[in-house]
Amino acid sequence: MVRAVFLSNRRRLISRHGRRKAPKLSREAQQALTTQRREKRADEDAAVDEVLTYIDEQATNLARRFGRSRRRYLEKFYISSALQRKQHSKTSAWAAFLHFKSGKFNAGMFPVVIE
């Protein structure tokens, strides 16, 4: 028997039989799998908390040592991702016009001295 396979308008394969059903697990197997997943997630969360606690302690130590705020070092550790994102700055046509006009205007005013 030949299975018919078609391409849809979204360019993916569609078979006549569709998707396979997920295997049915017994109740005990489901519970064991759920327990295993929960333990794995708990281990991951504990490791992440350990790293965050270490970073927090180091930021506090550096703040005491150099007399700066703790937040300053936390921002440096987190690469200021949330606080110093590049703000959207679209250059207007007027600003570009003034930039080039001022360059022409100031061209002869400040001679470059190279020693």
N, C-alpha and C positions, 0 to 999 in steps of 0.2 A: 504494500500500500504506500502510495506517495503522499507525503504531507505537503499541503499547499502553503507556501510562504509568500507573503505580499509585503511590499513597501508602502508605508502610509505617506501622507503628504509631509510628515515630519521626518522622513528619511530614517525610520527605525523599522526593524523587522517585526512583523506581526505574524504570529503563527495562528493557525486555526484553533489550537488547543489552549492558547493563552498561557498564563503563568502556572507553574507547578504549585501545588498546595504545600504548605509548610508541614514538616513531619510532626505527627502527634506524639507528644511525650507523655509518659505516665505522670501521675501526680507527684510521685516521689522524685522522678527525674527533674520535673519542673522546679520543685522545692530545692533540690540540690543545686541546680543551675542558678536559681535566684540567690541562694546563699553564697555561692561562689562569686557571683557578680557583685553582691553587696560587700563582701570582704575585699575584693579587688578595689572597688571604689573607695572604701574606707581607708585602705592602705595608701591609695593615691592622694586622698584628701589629707591624710596625716603627713605625708612627705611634703606636700605643698605648704601646709601650715608650718612645718619645721623650717622650710626655706624662708618663708615670710617672717617668721619670728627672728631668725638669724639676721635678716636684712634690717629689721626694726631695731634690734640690739646694736648693730653696727652703726646705724644712723644716729642713735642716741649717744654712743661712745664718741663718734666724730663731732657731734654737736657740743658735747662737754669739752672735748680736747681743744677745739678751735674757736669756741665761743660763738658759734653760729646757731641758727635754728635747726631743729631736727627735720623740719619739713624741707629745708634746702637740700639736705643730703638724700632724703627720700625721693625728691624730684630728680636728683642726679642719678640715683640708682634705677629709677623707673624711666629714665631718659626723657623725663618731662613729657611723657606721651599725652597725658590728658590736659596738662596745664599750658603747655607751650606749643600746641599744634600751630602750624602755619595758618595764619588767618587768610581768608580769601581776599585777595587784593587784585582787583581787575584794573588794569591801566586804562585810564580814559584817553580819548583822543586829544583832549585839551592838555592833559599832563604831558603826553608825548610831544605835542607841538611846542609847549613851553620848554621842555627839556632840550630839544634841538635848537630852538631860538636862543636860549641862554648860552648854549655851547658856542654858537656863532658869535654872539654878542661879547662873550668873555674870552674869546680866542686870543685877542691881542693884549688883554689887560694884565695877565699874569704870565710873564715870560718864565720859561723853565730854565733854571740855572743848574748845570751839572758840573760838579767840581771833581 
